[in-house]
Amino acid sequence: MPSSPESITIVTFRPEHAEAFYRLNRAWLDEHGLYEPADEVQLADPQGAVIDAGGTVFIAERGGMVVGTAAIAPHGPGEVELLKVTVADAARGAGLGRSLVDVCIARAREMGAHTVILVSSSRLQPALRLYERMGFTHRPMPSPMPYATADVCMELHIPVS
């Protein structure tokens, strides 16, 4: 009888997640030719770059293994930025990306934000379609932009509870 797949839980970042956070995010950035030095700040130090700045890093775990990440960080008055959303190949196709974004949106609401923004690349069509299905709309690119490869900016207006 085949064993049932282990369930996935989403937890907040702990120091022991740092290596997997780096590895998973660096893998998709490299795969799509999107890695830039500006990424290294968040990848190498999610505690300092995101959490200490007032944000949250979420980690999806299955059987003790990190299979996904997503982060939310303050960006401006009433605005937060969605960052470093990724799902390991072995965990794709089951809605985990959407679950991670949903958790980030819930945290944004708790932070009192009314807008979630993200910058991305037109090379990431599956991710962009997910964001569109979740209600994100396209907006002009902000300036200045630390990422040369970013050519898409999206936002989601959320009601504050």
N, C-alpha and C positions, 0 to 999 in steps of 0.2 A: 504494500500500500504506500503510495507516495506521501512524503511528509508535506504538511502544509507550510506555506512560506511564513517566515517570521514577520511579525508586524513591525511597522516603521513608527518610531516615535520622534517628535520634534522637541528638542530641548534647547536651552540657551547655552551659548558658548562657555566652555571651560578650557583652561590652559592645555589640557591633554588633547584637545581638538585641533590645536594650532597646526600641526604637521599635515593632517588630513585636509583642513581648510585650505592650506597653501597648495597642496598637491592637486586636489579636485579643481580648484579654480585655475591654477596654472595650466592644467591639462586642456581645458576647453579654450582658454585664451590662445595657447600655442596651436591647438588643432585648427583654429580659424584664423591664424595669423594676426591676432589682435593684442598680444601681450605688448605692453609699453612700460617704460620705467615708472610712470605714474601709478600703475597697478601695484607695484612692489610695496608701496607704503601700506596699503590695506592688507595685502597678502602676508607680508612679513610680520605685521603687528596689528592684528585685528583688535586686540585689547586697546592699544593706544590710539589707533586711527579711527575706530568706530565706537567702541564701548565707552572709553574715557571721554569721548566727545559728546556723549549723551545718547548714543544709539544702542542697538541690540544686534547681535549676530545669532542666528538660529542654525542649529545643526540637526539634520535628519539622520537617525541611527537605525540600523537593522542588525540585530545580532552582535551588537558591540562595534559594528563598523559604521563609519561615516559614509552615507550615501547621498547626501545633499546639503547645500548651504544656501543661506539668504541672509541679507542684512538690511537694516534700516538705520539711517543716520540723519540728524538734524541738518537742514540745508538752508533754511531762511525762516523768517517769521511765519509760523503756521504751515511750514513746508518741510517735508522729509524726502530723502532720496533712497530709492531701492537700489541695493548694491549686491554684486557677487551672488547672483542666483544661479545655481547649478545643481544638476542631478547626475549621479554616476550612471554610466551606460546600463549597468545591470538593473537599475531601479527605474529606468525610463518607461513611459507608457502607462503608468498606473495613477497619474494625477498628482504625483508628489510635487512637481513644480508649482502647480496651482495651490496646493496646500501650503507650501512655503511662502508664496506671495500672500495668500490669505492671512497667515500668521503675522506677516510684516504689516499688512494693512490694519489688522486689529491692534497691533502695537502702536502704529501711527495714530490711530484714533485715541488710544490711551494717553499718548503724548500731547493730545490736543491739536494735532495737525489737521488741516482741512484739504491739503493737497499732497499727493505722493508723486514725485517725478522720477524719471529714470533716463539715463542716456545709454544707447546701445549702438549696434551696428546693423546695417541692412544685410550683412552676411548671416545674421542669426534669425532667419525667417521663422522657424518654429517658435522661438521665444517671442518674437514680435506678434505672431498670430495669437499666442496665449495671452499676452498683455491686452491685445485688442478685444479678445473674447471676454476678458475680465473688466472691460469698460475703459481702459486707458485710451486716450486720444493723442494724436500727434500734435506737437507744438514746435515752434522754432527752436533751433539749437541755442543754448545759452552761450554767452561770451563773457569772459574767456573760458576756453574748454581745455582741460589738461590732457585730453585724449585725442590724438590725431586721427585715430581710426573710428571714432564715434561720429556717426552721421544721422542718428535718429534720436529724437527727444520725445518723450511721451509723459502724460500726466493723468492722474486720476483724482477727481474731486470726491472727497469722502465727507459724509455728515459727521459732525462732532457730537458725541453723545452727551 
